[in-house]
């Protein structure tokens, strides 16, 4: 029996995951654009109360995250049901969170990086609600994907273009042909 490779993964929806500041949004948007797939920013799906809590420097707890994860999971289910390929960002820090998002056709792309690198990135960005002070709680919460989870892990220490290239290459993804109307 041959080993399963990254190219054998059934990737119809990618969940680009990792701690805040890992670069997941940038990489996810690039992958979606390159492939012609739908893109959604998971942070935009947070309810206002979650955003306010994070802006105040208070880490989210599971009670905060479950409703948000349900919204992200609904986006994933809608895409799978309609046959529309998509890329969505979501920290998906714990396996129990990924279990809510998991389905046939979903592959997690973990953008993983050193805490110092990520802290430097977070300090340099502007206009994001997540303060650098919450990075430690995210790193402490992170449970990296395990071998029995459909995933690839990429290093966050390169250019976004190189990281995008790696995702597309490792999963053997090709751009989706443009959607057209029915043929007669």
C-alpha positions, 0 to 999 in steps of 0.5 A: 500500500502506498502512502497518501501524499499531499496531492491525494488530498481532496481539496475543494475548500481550503481552511488557511489556519494559524495564529494571528499574524502568521500571514494566513489572510495574505496567503489565503487571498493569493491562493484564492486569486491564483486558483480563481476560487471564492475567498472569505476572511474568517475574521470578518465573520466574528460578531461585534462582541468578539471583535470588541473583546479582542480589541480590549486585549481579552482573549476569546474563550470557547463560548465566544468561538463556537458561534463564530466557528458555526458561521465559518462552517456554514460558509464551508458547507455552502461551498461544498454543497454547491460544488464551488471551490473556496478558501477561508481563513480561520485560526482553527487553533484547536482540534475541536474547532477544526472538527466543527469545520472538517468535512470531505473535501476540506483541507487545512493549510497551517501557516506556522511560524516562530513566535518572534517572527509573528510578533514582529509581523503583528507589530508592523501591521495597522488596522487589525483588531488583534493586539500583539498582547494576545499572541501568547494566548494564541500560541498557548492554545494552538494544537497543530494539525495531526497526521490523521487530519487532512492538512499541509503545514507551510513555514511562515518565514518566506514571501507570501508568493513562495508560500502560495506557490507551495500550497498550490504545488503540494496540493496539485491544484489547478485554476478552476475554469471560469463559471459559465452558463448552461450549454445548449 
